[in-house]
C-alpha cells in the first residue's frame, strides 16, 4: 500500500492487485453524528445530491451513464460517521472514474429543482425503511440502546427535517465537511506508476482545504435491563437483543469479533445451530458486531413467531453465557473463519477499498495490515473476560410485534 497527502490535505491510498478491474472509493469523514438539531439526514441528503448534477454534467443521467456505459458499478452510502462514494470499472477506465468522482465532489450544482425532487425520493426511502420491520428493527434498537450518543438517531433523518432542508443549509454543511483534509481517496486494483499523477490532476484542484474539528461523544454505561416493544402486527416478531460495546480502537473489539464468529459464523455458529437447526424457532437470524470510531454495539437478531419470543430470548442469553465454555478448538476455528472472511473480501477490489476506508476512518489505513495478527493474538482467557465485561445481564431488547 502506498499513502501520500495532496497539497490540499487530501489523503490518498493506492494498492495494486493482480486484476483487470479497479475500484475507487472516496470517503468523506462525516455522517449523521455531525448533524445539528433541525438538520437530521442532511449528510444522506448531500450524498443523493452529488449524483444530481455538476457544472460539467448538469443532470443525474449524464453522471451515471459515464460509468454504466463502461459496465461499471457506481454507488454511495452514508453511515453515522462516513459518507462514501465508489466506482468500480475495468482498469483501463480509471481516468473516467477519477474524472467523474472528482467532478461530483468539487463541482456539485445543488440545483433547487433537483433538491425539491430529491426530497420526495428520500422521503419515500424513509417510509420504505420504516414500513419494513427487517430494516426498522435496527433503527428501533439503536434508538433504545443509546441515550446520549447521536448514533441513536436514524441516518436518514426525519421526514420533517428533510422537507424543510434548504439549499443554503446544504451548502453550509457541504462547505464545512467536504474539505480536502477531511477526505480520503482509495484506489485498488489495476494501477500503475501513472496513477499518483492522475489522482493529483483530478483531486489536487480541490480548493476547500480547512481543517475539520473532530467531535467526540460519550455514552453512559447501561446498568439495567431494558425492553422496548413496538406493536405493528406483522406476521412474526422481530427481536434484537444487544449491548453497547467499545469502539474499534479498544483492544476488546477484537475479542468481540471472535465472539461474533463463535455465535454467528453462518449455519455452524452457535446461535444458528441452536435456535434454527436444533429448536426450529426461526428462519432469519444472525449476530452483528459494529465497532466504530467512538461507539460500538453487539447484537443478536431473530425473526420468529410471536409465541416463541420467550424461548428465543432465553436461548440467546444462554448462548451468551456459554461463551465461557469455549474450547481451544472452537476458538481456533473462529479465528480461522475471520481470517478466511477477511481474505475473501480483500480479493474484491471494491470490498478491499471499503475495508481500507473503514480502517482509515477509525485510525489509519495501515491498520488493515495488523488486523489478522490482532485476531490471532486473542486468548481464550481474553475472550471469556471480554464477554463477561460487555455481554452481561444488562442488555437492551427491542421487539416489533
Secondary structure, DSSP 8 states (H G I E B T S, - for coil): -EEEE-TTS-EEEEEE-SSSEEEEEEEES--GGG--TT-TTHHHHHHHHTTS-BSSS-SHHHHHHHHHTTT-EEEEEE-SS-EEEEEEEEGGGHHHHHHHHHHHHH-B---HHHHHHHHHHHHHHHHHHHH-HHHHHHHHHHHHH-SSSGGGS-TT--HHHHHH--HHHHHHHHHHH--GGGEEEEEEES--TTHHHHHHHHHTT------------------S-EEEEE----SSEEEEEEEE---TTSTHHHHHHHHHHHHHSGGGSHHIIIIIIIT--EEEEEEEEEE-SS-EEEEEEEEE-GGGHHHHHHHHHHHHHGGGG--HHHHHHHHHHHHHHHHHHHTSHHHHHHHHHHHHHHT-GGGGGTHHHHHHH--HHHHHHHHHHHSSS--EEEEE-
